């Protein structure tokens, strides 16, 4: 995918994700589980493509002099990719939280009141080098009836694009729009700042990474943040 940084393009992507969220929120459990298995299947089918993209990222990371620990977190192997696919199948085995009633009591007037779990809508995940987060976040959000906007680290740009493409093919097998898993096609840090202002479309932000990233998100977001 061609990299873009234009604000209008970013807003278009996020608005489409918001629209897809309405469909995802109403998916039956069986459809979500089939989609998760299809996403896992497509990851394995795209092994060569994903590992080739990852090799580009690893080579660039070595050229930039990134630490061995960072490169290890970035690196995908056939075994690690199989583990990512297994994680999606495990999410499919979880109980569906949507519609679950966690407490119920009767008021003095006889009315029963309770708490029911419902989808949040659109979750933005901002994270660093690990490409497995692209799949993990997408799978967990889908199971909970949410759409997701993903902004991965620049170190894993090509890996994340290849993983997301496979996930989109899995969604398509269940007729779920690709926008339900929206990976921002940019490494521009300005995109994070812009994303954090989009409280019209995004309901929650989750940063995953170092202290600096988490602090930046917490200080600049107009959207509720889970740290």
C-alpha positions as CSV (number, residue, x, y, z in Angstrom):
1,X,0.0,0.0,0.0
2,X,1.2,3.5,-0.8
3,X,2.1,5.4,2.3
4,X,0.0,8.5,2.9
5,X,0.1,11.2,5.6
6,X,-2.7,13.6,4.5
7,X,-5.2,14.5,7.2
8,X,-8.1,14.2,4.9
9,X,-7.1,10.7,4.0
10,X,-6.7,9.8,7.6
11,X,-10.1,11.1,8.5
12,X,-11.6,9.2,5.5
13,X,-10.1,6.0,6.8
14,X,-11.3,6.5,10.4
15,X,-14.8,7.5,9.3
16,X,-15.1,4.3,7.3
17,X,-14.0,2.4,10.3
18,X,-16.7,4.0,12.3
19,X,-19.3,3.0,9.7
20,X,-18.0,-0.6,9.8
21,X,-18.3,-0.6,13.6
22,X,-22.0,-0.5,13.3
23,X,-22.0,-3.8,11.3
24,X,-19.5,-5.5,13.6
25,X,-21.5,-4.6,16.7
26,X,-24.4,-6.6,15.4
27,X,-22.5,-9.7,14.2
28,X,-23.7,-13.0,15.7
29,X,-21.1,-15.0,17.7
30,X,-20.9,-17.7,15.0
31,X,-20.0,-15.1,12.3
32,X,-17.3,-13.6,14.4
33,X,-15.8,-16.9,15.2
34,X,-15.9,-18.0,11.6
35,X,-14.2,-14.8,10.6
36,X,-11.5,-15.3,13.3
37,X,-10.7,-18.8,11.9
38,X,-10.7,-17.4,8.4
39,X,-8.3,-14.7,9.4
40,X,-6.0,-17.4,10.9
41,X,-6.3,-19.5,7.7
42,X,-5.3,-16.5,5.6
43,X,-2.3,-15.6,7.8
44,X,-0.9,-19.1,7.2
45,X,-1.7,-19.0,3.5
46,X,0.2,-15.7,3.2
47,X,3.3,-17.0,5.1
48,X,5.7,-16.3,2.2
49,X,4.3,-12.8,1.6
50,X,4.4,-11.9,5.3
51,X,7.8,-13.3,6.0
52,X,9.2,-11.5,2.9
53,X,7.7,-8.2,4.2
54,X,9.1,-8.9,7.6
55,X,12.6,-9.5,6.2
56,X,12.5,-6.0,4.7
57,X,11.7,-4.5,8.1
58,X,14.4,-6.6,9.8
59,X,17.0,-5.5,7.3
60,X,16.0,-1.9,7.7
61,X,16.2,-2.2,11.5
62,X,19.7,-3.7,11.3
63,X,20.8,-0.8,9.0
64,X,19.4,1.7,11.5
65,X,21.3,0.0,14.3
66,X,18.4,-1.0,16.4
67,X,19.1,-3.2,19.4
68,X,19.1,-7.0,19.2
69,X,16.2,-7.1,21.6
70,X,14.1,-4.8,19.4
71,X,15.0,-6.8,16.3
72,X,14.0,-10.0,18.1
73,X,10.6,-8.5,18.9
74,X,10.3,-7.4,15.3
75,X,11.3,-10.7,13.7
76,X,8.7,-13.2,12.4
77,X,9.4,-16.9,11.7
78,X,7.1,-19.6,10.4
79,X,6.8,-20.8,14.0
80,X,5.9,-17.3,15.3
81,X,3.4,-16.8,12.5
82,X,1.8,-20.1,13.3
83,X,1.5,-18.9,16.9
84,X,-0.2,-15.7,15.8
85,X,-2.7,-17.8,13.9
86,X,-3.3,-20.0,16.9
87,X,-4.0,-17.0,19.0
88,X,-6.8,-16.0,16.7
89,X,-8.3,-19.4,17.0
90,X,-8.0,-19.2,20.7
91,X,-9.9,-15.9,20.7
92,X,-12.6,-17.6,18.7
93,X,-13.0,-20.2,21.5
94,X,-13.7,-17.5,24.1
95,X,-17.2,-16.8,25.3
96,X,-18.7,-13.9,23.5
97,X,-18.8,-10.9,25.9
98,X,-21.5,-9.0,23.9
99,X,-24.8,-9.2,25.6
100,X,-23.4,-10.8,28.8
101,X,-25.2,-9.7,31.9
102,X,-22.7,-9.3,34.8
103,X,-25.1,-8.2,37.6
104,X,-28.8,-8.1,38.1
105,X,-30.9,-6.8,41.0
106,X,-34.5,-5.9,41.8
107,X,-35.5,-2.4,42.7
108,X,-38.0,-1.7,45.5
109,X,-40.6,-0.9,42.8
110,X,-40.1,-4.4,41.3
111,X,-38.1,-3.3,38.2
112,X,-35.1,-5.5,37.5
113,X,-31.9,-3.6,36.8
114,X,-28.6,-5.0,35.5
115,X,-25.3,-4.5,33.7
116,X,-25.0,-5.7,30.1
117,X,-21.8,-5.8,28.2
118,X,-22.0,-4.0,24.8
119,X,-19.4,-3.1,22.2
120,X,-17.6,0.2,22.6
121,X,-17.5,1.1,18.9
122,X,-14.1,2.0,17.5
123,X,-10.9,1.3,19.5
124,X,-7.6,2.8,18.4
125,X,-4.5,0.8,19.2
126,X,-1.2,2.6,19.0
127,X,1.8,0.3,19.4
128,X,5.5,-0.3,18.6
129,X,7.6,-2.9,17.0
130,X,5.8,-6.2,17.5
131,X,3.8,-7.1,14.3
132,X,1.8,-9.8,16.2
133,X,-0.1,-6.9,17.9
134,X,-1.7,-6.2,14.6
135,X,-3.4,-9.6,14.6
136,X,-3.9,-9.8,18.3
137,X,-5.7,-6.5,18.6
138,X,-7.8,-7.1,15.5
139,X,-8.9,-10.4,16.8
140,X,-9.8,-9.3,20.3
141,X,-11.6,-6.2,19.1
142,X,-13.7,-8.3,16.6
143,X,-14.7,-10.8,19.2
144,X,-15.9,-8.0,21.4
145,X,-17.9,-6.5,18.6
146,X,-15.6,-3.5,18.0
147,X,-13.9,-2.1,15.0
148,X,-10.3,-1.1,15.4
149,X,-7.9,1.5,14.0
150,X,-4.3,0.3,14.2
151,X,-1.2,2.5,14.1
152,X,1.9,0.3,14.3
153,X,5.5,1.3,14.7
154,X,7.5,2.4,11.7
155,X,9.9,-0.5,12.3
156,X,7.2,-3.0,11.4
157,X,5.5,-1.1,8.6
158,X,5.8,-3.7,5.9
159,X,5.1,-6.6,8.2
160,X,2.0,-4.9,9.5
161,X,0.7,-4.2,6.0
162,X,1.1,-7.8,5.0
163,X,-0.5,-9.1,8.1
164,X,-3.5,-6.7,7.7
165,X,-3.9,-7.7,4.1
166,X,-4.3,-11.3,5.2
167,X,-6.7,-10.4,7.9
168,X,-8.8,-8.4,5.4
169,X,-9.1,-11.5,3.2
170,X,-10.4,-13.4,6.2
171,X,-13.0,-10.7,6.9
172,X,-14.1,-10.8,3.3
173,X,-14.9,-14.5,3.6
174,X,-17.6,-13.5,6.1
175,X,-18.7,-10.4,4.3
176,X,-17.3,-8.1,6.9
177,X,-15.9,-4.8,5.5
178,X,-12.1,-4.4,5.6
179,X,-12.6,-1.1,7.3
180,X,-13.4,-3.0,10.5
181,X,-9.7,-3.5,10.8
182,X,-8.1,-0.2,9.7
183,X,-4.3,-0.1,9.6
184,X,-3.1,3.4,9.0
185,X,-0.8,3.3,6.0
186,X,1.8,5.8,7.3
187,X,4.9,6.0,9.5
188,X,4.4,9.7,10.1
189,X,4.3,10.5,13.8
190,X,2.0,13.4,13.0
191,X,-0.7,10.8,12.3
192,X,-0.7,9.8,16.0
193,X,-1.4,13.4,17.0
194,X,-4.2,13.7,14.5
195,X,-5.7,10.4,15.5
196,X,-5.8,11.4,19.1
197,X,-8.1,14.4,18.2
198,X,-10.8,12.2,16.4
199,X,-13.2,11.8,19.3
200,X,-16.1,12.0,16.8
201,X,-15.2,8.6,15.5
202,X,-13.0,6.8,18.1
203,X,-14.3,5.7,21.5
204,X,-11.2,4.5,23.2
205,X,-7.4,4.6,22.7
206,X,-5.0,1.9,24.0
207,X,-1.2,2.6,23.7
208,X,1.1,-0.4,23.9
209,X,4.8,0.3,24.1
210,X,7.4,2.2,26.0
211,X,6.9,4.8,28.7
212,X,7.4,7.7,26.2
213,X,4.6,6.5,23.9
214,X,2.2,5.9,26.7
215,X,2.9,9.3,28.2
216,X,2.5,11.1,24.9
217,X,-0.9,9.4,24.2
218,X,-2.1,10.1,27.7
219,X,-1.1,13.8,27.5
220,X,-2.4,14.5,24.0
221,X,-5.6,12.4,23.6
222,X,-9.1,13.9,23.5
223,X,-10.3,10.3,23.7
224,X,-10.4,8.1,26.8
225,X,-7.2,6.1,27.2
226,X,-6.5,2.8,28.8
227,X,-2.9,2.6,29.8
